[in-house]
Amino acid sequence: MAASNRLLYVAGALFPFTERSPLASLTRSLPEQVQGRGNFEVRIMMPCYGDIDERKHNLHEVIRLSDTEVPMGTKTETVSVKVASVPDVQLQVYFMDHDGYFDRNGYAANADGTAFDDNADRALFFGRSVMKTLRKLRWGPDVVHSFGWISGLLPSLLSTTDANDDLFGSTKSVFTPSGQDPEARLGASFAERKSLPLDGNTGSALSEIGHAHADATIVPPGDPLIDGAPTFSENAEARTDQAVTLYDQMLGEVPA
Protein backbone atom coordinates (compact mmCIF):
# COMPACT_ATOMS: atom_id res chain seq x y z
CA MET A 1 0.00 0.00 0.00
CA ALA A 2 1.21 3.50 -0.81
CA ALA A 3 2.21 5.64 2.15
CA SER A 4 0.00 8.46 0.82
CA ASN A 5 -3.24 6.88 2.08
CA ARG A 6 -4.84 9.19 4.60
CA LEU A 7 -6.49 7.85 7.74
CA LEU A 8 -8.57 10.00 10.09
CA TYR A 9 -9.53 8.76 13.54
CA VAL A 10 -12.52 10.60 15.04
CA ALA A 11 -12.60 9.90 18.76
CA GLY A 12 -15.07 10.54 21.54
CA ALA A 13 -12.24 10.12 24.06
CA LEU A 14 -8.45 9.91 23.86
CA PHE A 15 -5.97 9.28 26.65
CA PRO A 16 -4.13 11.27 28.07
CA PHE A 17 -6.30 14.24 27.05
CA THR A 18 -9.32 12.55 28.63
CA GLU A 19 -9.36 10.17 31.58
CA ARG A 20 -8.41 6.57 30.92
CA SER A 21 -11.28 4.35 29.77
CA PRO A 22 -11.55 1.39 27.40
CA LEU A 23 -12.41 3.76 24.54
CA ALA A 24 -9.74 6.35 25.43
CA SER A 25 -7.09 3.63 25.69
CA LEU A 26 -8.09 2.08 22.36
CA THR A 27 -7.99 5.39 20.52
CA ARG A 28 -4.63 6.16 22.11
CA SER A 29 -2.91 2.92 21.13
CA LEU A 30 -4.42 2.02 17.75
CA PRO A 31 -3.49 5.18 15.78
CA GLU A 32 0.12 4.95 16.96
CA GLN A 33 0.35 1.25 16.12
CA VAL A 34 -1.23 1.67 12.70
CA GLN A 35 0.98 4.65 11.87
CA GLY A 36 3.98 2.57 12.92
CA ARG A 37 3.27 0.18 10.05
CA GLY A 38 4.27 2.99 7.70
CA ASN A 39 1.27 2.71 5.38
CA PHE A 40 -0.88 5.62 6.49
CA GLU A 41 -0.74 9.33 7.19
CA VAL A 42 -2.74 9.47 10.43
CA ARG A 43 -4.58 12.35 12.07
CA ILE A 44 -7.06 12.46 14.96
CA MET A 45 -10.03 14.73 15.72
CA MET A 46 -12.01 14.92 18.97
CA PRO A 47 -14.14 17.33 21.03
CA CYS A 48 -12.38 19.87 23.23
CA TYR A 49 -14.06 18.93 26.51
CA GLY A 50 -14.06 21.40 29.38
CA ASP A 51 -11.95 19.19 31.65
CA ILE A 52 -9.03 18.90 29.23
CA ASP A 53 -6.00 20.64 30.73
CA GLU A 54 -5.04 22.82 27.77
CA ARG A 55 -1.89 24.20 29.38
CA LYS A 56 -0.59 20.80 30.44
CA HIS A 57 -1.17 19.32 26.99
CA ASN A 58 -0.04 22.43 25.12
CA LEU A 59 -3.22 22.97 23.13
CA HIS A 60 -3.15 26.05 20.94
CA GLU A 61 -5.74 27.55 18.63
CA VAL A 62 -5.30 27.43 14.87
CA ILE A 63 -6.64 30.78 13.73
CA ARG A 64 -7.08 29.82 10.08
CA LEU A 65 -9.29 26.88 11.09
CA SER A 66 -11.35 28.72 13.70
CA ASP A 67 -14.58 30.72 13.61
CA THR A 68 -15.98 28.35 11.01
CA GLU A 69 -19.76 28.47 10.70
CA VAL A 70 -21.59 25.20 11.36
CA PRO A 71 -25.28 24.99 10.36
CA MET A 72 -27.55 23.66 13.11
CA GLY A 73 -31.02 23.89 11.66
CA THR A 74 -32.48 27.37 12.06
CA LYS A 75 -29.33 28.71 13.71
CA THR A 76 -25.64 28.74 12.95
CA GLU A 77 -22.91 28.01 15.48
CA THR A 78 -19.15 28.53 15.14
CA VAL A 79 -16.36 26.10 15.93
CA SER A 80 -12.86 26.94 17.10
CA VAL A 81 -10.09 24.44 16.40
CA LYS A 82 -7.10 23.75 18.63
CA VAL A 83 -4.23 21.36 18.06
CA ALA A 84 -1.77 19.35 20.13
CA SER A 85 0.31 16.23 19.71
CA VAL A 86 -0.01 12.88 21.43
CA PRO A 87 2.90 12.82 23.93
CA ASP A 88 6.06 11.17 22.60
CA VAL A 89 4.36 10.34 19.29
CA GLN A 90 4.22 12.23 16.00
CA LEU A 91 0.42 12.22 15.94
CA GLN A 92 -1.47 15.48 15.53
CA VAL A 93 -4.80 15.89 17.31
CA TYR A 94 -7.38 18.50 16.29
CA PHE A 95 -9.83 19.57 19.01
CA MET A 96 -13.27 20.89 18.03
CA ASP A 97 -14.07 23.59 20.59
CA HIS A 98 -17.45 25.13 21.47
CA ASP A 99 -18.28 26.49 24.91
CA GLY A 100 -21.95 25.61 24.77
CA TYR A 101 -21.60 22.00 23.65
CA PHE A 102 -18.34 20.84 25.20
CA ASP A 103 -17.28 23.13 28.07
CA ARG A 104 -19.05 21.20 30.84
CA ASN A 105 -18.30 18.54 33.42
CA GLY A 106 -19.03 15.11 32.01
CA TYR A 107 -18.88 13.80 28.48
CA ALA A 108 -22.41 12.44 28.08
CA ALA A 109 -24.09 12.92 31.46
CA ASN A 110 -23.97 15.13 34.54
CA ALA A 111 -22.63 14.11 37.95
CA ASP A 112 -25.77 12.17 38.94
CA GLY A 113 -25.68 10.12 35.74
CA THR A 114 -28.49 11.93 33.93
CA ALA A 115 -27.74 12.13 30.22
CA PHE A 116 -27.48 15.64 28.78
CA ASP A 117 -30.65 16.47 26.88
CA ASP A 118 -28.70 17.94 23.95
CA ASN A 119 -26.44 14.97 23.20
CA ALA A 120 -27.91 14.58 19.72
CA ASP A 121 -27.15 18.25 18.98
CA ARG A 122 -23.63 17.82 20.37
CA ALA A 123 -22.98 14.81 18.14
CA LEU A 124 -24.31 16.61 15.07
CA PHE A 125 -22.29 19.74 15.79
CA PHE A 126 -19.16 17.66 16.31
CA GLY A 127 -19.68 15.68 13.11
CA ARG A 128 -20.32 18.75 10.99
CA SER A 129 -17.37 20.55 12.60
CA VAL A 130 -15.08 17.68 11.60
CA MET A 131 -16.28 17.86 8.00
CA LYS A 132 -15.93 21.66 7.88
CA THR A 133 -12.41 21.47 9.34
CA LEU A 134 -11.34 18.86 6.79
CA ARG A 135 -12.53 21.16 4.02
CA LYS A 136 -10.51 24.05 5.40
CA LEU A 137 -7.47 21.78 5.63
CA ARG A 138 -8.14 20.49 2.10
CA TRP A 139 -7.31 17.08 3.56
CA GLY A 140 -9.54 14.35 2.19
CA PRO A 141 -9.19 11.10 4.14
CA ASP A 142 -9.19 7.77 2.36
CA VAL A 143 -10.64 6.19 5.51
CA VAL A 144 -12.49 7.77 8.44
CA HIS A 145 -12.65 5.53 11.52
CA SER A 146 -15.11 6.94 14.06
CA PHE A 147 -15.20 5.84 17.71
CA GLY A 148 -18.01 6.31 20.22
CA TRP A 149 -21.51 7.76 20.21
CA ILE A 150 -20.45 11.37 19.70
CA SER A 151 -18.83 10.33 16.40
CA GLY A 152 -21.86 8.29 15.37
CA LEU A 153 -23.13 10.73 12.75
CA LEU A 154 -19.88 10.88 10.74
CA PRO A 155 -20.73 7.80 8.63
CA SER A 156 -24.16 9.30 7.89
CA LEU A 157 -22.70 12.65 6.84
CA LEU A 158 -20.15 10.93 4.61
CA SER A 159 -22.81 8.83 2.90
CA THR A 160 -25.49 11.52 2.50
CA THR A 161 -24.92 15.28 2.69
CA ASP A 162 -21.20 15.13 1.90
CA ALA A 163 -21.20 12.16 -0.47
CA ASN A 164 -20.92 14.34 -3.58
CA ASP A 165 -18.11 16.50 -2.24
CA ASP A 166 -14.96 15.88 -4.29
CA LEU A 167 -12.93 15.79 -1.09
CA PHE A 168 -14.95 12.89 0.36
CA GLY A 169 -16.41 11.16 -2.69
CA SER A 170 -14.22 8.06 -2.31
CA THR A 171 -13.80 8.13 1.48
CA LYS A 172 -14.56 4.85 3.27
CA SER A 173 -16.02 4.86 6.78
CA VAL A 174 -15.52 2.53 9.74
CA PHE A 175 -17.44 2.78 13.01
CA THR A 176 -16.54 1.43 16.44
CA PRO A 177 -19.21 1.83 19.17
CA SER A 178 -18.21 2.47 22.76
CA GLY A 179 -20.91 0.41 24.48
CA GLN A 180 -21.94 3.53 26.43
CA ASP A 181 -24.51 5.16 24.19
CA PRO A 182 -26.40 7.94 26.01
CA GLU A 183 -30.18 8.13 25.89
CA ALA A 184 -30.36 10.07 22.64
CA ARG A 185 -32.58 8.78 19.86
CA LEU A 186 -32.92 10.89 16.75
CA GLY A 187 -36.54 11.35 15.80
CA ALA A 188 -37.93 12.47 12.46
CA SER A 189 -38.61 16.00 13.75
CA PHE A 190 -34.99 16.39 14.88
CA ALA A 191 -33.69 15.16 11.52
CA GLU A 192 -36.00 17.53 9.65
CA ARG A 193 -35.17 20.56 11.81
CA LYS A 194 -31.44 19.92 11.46
CA SER A 195 -31.54 19.00 7.74
CA LEU A 196 -30.07 15.60 8.55
CA PRO A 197 -30.89 12.72 6.17
CA LEU A 198 -31.16 9.50 8.19
CA ASP A 199 -32.42 7.18 5.41
CA GLY A 200 -34.99 5.33 7.47
CA ASN A 201 -32.98 5.31 10.70
CA THR A 202 -35.11 7.81 12.62
CA GLY A 203 -35.71 6.74 16.19
CA SER A 204 -32.30 5.09 16.36
CA ALA A 205 -29.54 5.72 18.89
CA LEU A 206 -26.40 7.49 17.72
CA SER A 207 -24.28 4.33 17.66
CA GLU A 208 -27.01 2.48 15.76
CA ILE A 209 -26.94 5.21 13.12
CA GLY A 210 -23.15 4.98 12.95
CA HIS A 211 -23.33 1.23 12.40
CA ALA A 212 -26.12 1.54 9.81
CA HIS A 213 -24.28 4.08 7.65
CA ALA A 214 -20.67 2.93 7.98
CA ASP A 215 -19.02 0.80 5.31
CA ALA A 216 -17.77 -1.44 8.12
CA THR A 217 -18.19 -1.80 11.88
CA ILE A 218 -15.69 -3.34 14.29
CA VAL A 219 -16.55 -3.78 17.97
CA PRO A 220 -14.19 -3.09 20.91
CA PRO A 221 -13.01 -6.11 22.90
CA GLY A 222 -15.48 -7.00 25.63
CA ASP A 223 -18.38 -5.00 24.17
CA PRO A 224 -21.71 -6.54 23.10
CA LEU A 225 -21.54 -8.29 19.75
CA ILE A 226 -23.15 -6.80 16.63
CA ASP A 227 -24.42 -9.20 13.98
CA GLY A 228 -21.95 -9.44 11.12
CA ALA A 229 -19.34 -7.20 12.75
CA PRO A 230 -15.93 -8.47 13.89
CA THR A 231 -14.54 -7.73 17.35
CA PHE A 232 -11.14 -6.22 18.04
CA SER A 233 -8.63 -8.55 19.67
CA GLU A 234 -7.44 -7.96 23.23
CA ASN A 235 -3.88 -8.31 21.90
CA ALA A 236 -2.44 -5.02 20.63
CA GLU A 237 -0.45 -6.52 17.75
CA ALA A 238 -3.37 -8.66 16.58
CA ARG A 239 -5.68 -5.65 16.89
CA THR A 240 -3.40 -3.62 14.66
CA ASP A 241 -3.35 -6.45 12.12
CA GLN A 242 -7.16 -6.47 12.13
CA ALA A 243 -7.39 -2.73 11.55
CA VAL A 244 -4.77 -2.59 8.80
CA THR A 245 -6.29 -5.58 7.01
CA LEU A 246 -9.74 -3.99 7.17
CA TYR A 247 -8.48 -0.67 5.81
CA ASP A 248 -6.53 -2.45 3.05
CA GLN A 249 -9.60 -4.42 2.01
CA MET A 250 -11.76 -1.30 1.92
CA LEU A 251 -9.22 0.48 -0.24
CA GLY A 252 -8.91 -2.49 -2.56
CA GLU A 253 -5.28 -3.17 -1.70
CA VAL A 254 -5.90 -6.80 -0.70
CA PRO A 255 -8.76 -9.22 -1.46
CA ALA A 256 -11.65 -9.25 1.03
PAKOLLO-503263 format. One record per residue (C-alpha): residue in three letters; x, y, z. Coordinates in steps of 0.001 Angstrom, whole numbers, plus 524288, in hexadecimal, padded with zeros to 5 digits. Last residue first. Layout:
! residues N
ALAXYZ ...
***
This chain:
! residues 256
ALA7D2827DBDB80403 PRO7DDC67DBFB7FA51 VAL7E8F27E5717FD41 GLU7EB5B7F39D7F960 GLY7DD327F6467F603 LEU7DBFC801E27FF14 MET7D20E7FAE980785 GLN7DA7D7EEBF807DB ASP7E67E7F66F80BEE TYR7DEE27FD63816AF LEU7D9F37F06A81C01 THR7E7707EA3181B5F VAL7ED5B7F5E78225E ALA7E3247F55282D1E GLN7E40C7E6B882F66 ASP7F2E97E6D082F5A THR7F2BB7F1E083946 ARG7E9CE7E9ED841FC ALA7F2D37DE2F840C4 GLU7FE3C7E6868455A ALA7F6777EC6285098 ASN7F0D87DF8C8558A GLU7E2EC7E0E785ABD SER7DE4D7DE9984CD3 PHE7D47F7E7B784675 THR7C7347E1CF843C6 PRO7C1CA7DEE783640 ALA7B4797E3DF831CD GLY7AA3D7DB2182B6D ASP7A09F7DC108369B ILE7A5947E56D840F9 LEU7ABDA7DFA284D23 PRO7AB307E67685A3C ASP7B8337EC7685E6D GLY7C3857E4A986420 PRO7CD2F7E82085976 PRO7C8967F3EF851AD VAL7BF5C7F13D8462F ILE7C2B47F2F0837CE THR7B8F67F8F882E68 ALA7BA917FA5E81FB4 ASP7B5B380320814BC ALA7AF4580B7081F29 HIS7A12980FF181DE2 ALA799F78060082650 HIS7A4E1804CF8306C GLY7A5958137583298 ILE796C98145783344 GLU79679809AF83D90 SER7A125810E8844FF LEU798E381D4084536 ALA78C9D81656849C7 SER781D7813E283FEA GLY7748581A5783F41 THR776D681E858314B ASN77F2E814C0829CE GLY7774D814CE81D32 ASP7815881C1181521 LEU786468251A81FFB PRO78755831B181819 LEU78A8883CED82169 SER784C984A3381E3F LYS7852F84DD382CC7 ARG7769F8504D82E27 GLU773658447B825B4 ALA77C6483B3682D03 PHE777568400983A1D SER7693283E7C835BA ALA76BD4830BA830AC GLY7714482C5A83DB6 LEU77F6C82A8A8416B ARG780BD8224C84D92 ALA78964827588586F GLU78A2081FC086521 PRO798DF81F048659D ASP7A0418142A85E7B GLN7AA5180DC686743 GLY7AE558019E85FA0 SER7B8DB809A2858EA PRO7B4F98072584AE0 THR7BF5F805978403B PHE7BBE380ADE832CF VAL7C35C809E68260B SER7C1708130081A7E LYS7C721812F580CC5 THR7CA1481FC5805C8 SER7C87481F7D7F6F7 GLY7BFEA82B957F581 PHE7C59C8325C80164 LEU7CD7C83DAC7FBC1 ASP7C58E83E0B7EF3B ASP7B943840777F73E ASN7AE46838087F203 ALA7AD2F82F7C7FE2A ASP7AD3583B1A80769 THR79EA783BAD80A80 THR79C7282CFD809C7 SER7A6E78227D80B52 LEU7B14682AB381203 LEU7A7508316E81ABA SER7A19E8245581ED7 PRO7AF0381E79821B6 LEU7B25B82A83829F7 LEU7A5A5829EB831CC GLY7AA9E8206083C07 SER7B6768285984010 ILE7B02082C6984CF0 TRP7ABFF81E4F84EF5 GLY7B9A2818A684EFB PHE7C49E816D284532 SER7C4FD81B1D836F0 HIS7CE978159B82D03 VAL7CF3481E59820FA VAL7D66D8183181589 ASP7DC1681E5580934 PRO7DC1982B5B81031 GLY7DABD8380D8088D TRP7E372842BA80DE8 ARG7E0308500D80830 LEU7E2CF85517815FA LYS7D6F485DF081514 ARG7CF0C852AA80FB0 LEU7D3B0849A881A8A THR7CF82853E182478 LYS7C1CA8549881ECB MET7C068845C781F3E VAL7C5198451282D4F SER7BC248504383134 ARG7B0A28493A82AEF GLY7B32583D4083334 PHE7B52C844FF83FB7 PHE7A8ED84D2083DAA LEU7A109840E683ADD ALA7A63A839DF846D8 ARG7A3AE8459B84F90 ASP795F78474584A21 ALA792F8838F684D03 ASN798B883A7F85A9F ASP78FE08461485D93 ASP788478405886900 PHE794AA83D1487070 ALA793A582F5E8760A THR790B782E978848C GLY79BB08278A88B9A ASP79B5682F888981A ALA7A7968371E89441 ASN7A26083B17886F0 ALA7A1E88327D87AE8 ALA7A8748309886DAB TYR7B63F835E786F3E GLY7B5AF83B0487D0C ASN7B881848708828E ARG7B598852D287875 ASP7BC8485A5886DA1 PHE7B85A8516D8626D TYR7AB9F855F585C5F GLY7AA408640A860C6 ASP7B89B8677C8614E HIS7BBD886225853DB ASP7C90685C298506C MET7CC2E851988466E PHE7D99E84C7584A42 TYR7E32E8484783FA1 VAL7ED4083E158439A GLN7FA4683C7A83CAF LEU801A282FC083E44 GLN8107882FC383E81 VAL811098286684B58 ASP817AC82BA385844 PRO80B528321185D7B VAL7FFFA8324E853B8 SER8013883F6384D02 ALA7F91184B9784E9D VAL7EF7F8536F8468C LYS7E44085CC1848C7 VAL7D89985F7B84014 SER7CDC38693A842CC VAL7C014865F583E3D THR7B52D86F7383B22 GLU7A68686D6B83C79 THR79BD7870468329A LYS78D6B870238358B THR7811B86AEF82F18 GLY786D085D5682D8B MET7946385C6883335 PRO79D3C8619D8287A VAL7ABAE8626C82C5D GLU7B2CE86F34829CF THR7C19086EBC82B01 ASP7C70A877FC8352C SER7D3AC8703183586 LEU7DBB1868FF82B55 ARG7E45B8747982762 ILE7E60F87840835A2 VAL7EB4A86B2883A15 GLU7E99786B9D848CB HIS7F3B5865C7851CC LEU7F36F859BE85A57 ASN7FFD8857A38621C HIS7FB7184B738696E LYS7FDB38513C876EB ARG7F89C85E8B872C1 GLU7EC4C8592286C7B ASP7E893850A187806 ILE7DCBE849D28722B ASP7D14E84AF787BA2 GLY7C91485395872C1 TYR7C910849F48678F CYS7CFA784DA185AC1 PRO7C8C6843B385223 MET7D11583A4784A15 MET7D8D58398E83D6B ILE7E46C830AE83A75 ARG7EE1E8303D82F2A VAL7F54982502828BC GLU7FD198247081C12 PHE7FC8E815F68195E ASN804FA80A97814FF GLY810AA80BB181E0F ARG80CC6800B682742 GLY80F8C80A0983275 GLN803D28122782E5C VAL7FB308068483198 GLN80160804E483EFA GLU800788135484243 PRO7F25F8143983DA4 LEU7EEB9807E284559 SER7F4A480B6985285 ARG7EDEA818148565E THR7E0C78151285025 LEU7E0628082285759 SER7E44E80E2C86457 ALA7D9F3818CB86352 LEU7CF8380EAF85FDF PRO7D2E68057086B03 SER7D3F5810FD8744D ARG7DF27819AE878CA GLU7DB6E827BB87B61 THR7DB998310786FDA PHE7E7698379F869AD PRO7EFD982C0186DA7 PHE7E8B0824428681E LEU7DEFE826B885D30 ALA7D0308278485DF8 GLY7C5208292985421 ALA7CECA826AD84943 VAL7CF198296383ABD TYR7DAC18223B834E3 LEU7DE838270E8276F LEU7E6A781EAA81E3F ARG7ED14823E7811FD ASN7F35981ADF8081B SER7FFFF8210880336 ALA8089D8160880865 ALA804BD80DAF7FCD8 MET800008000080000 
***
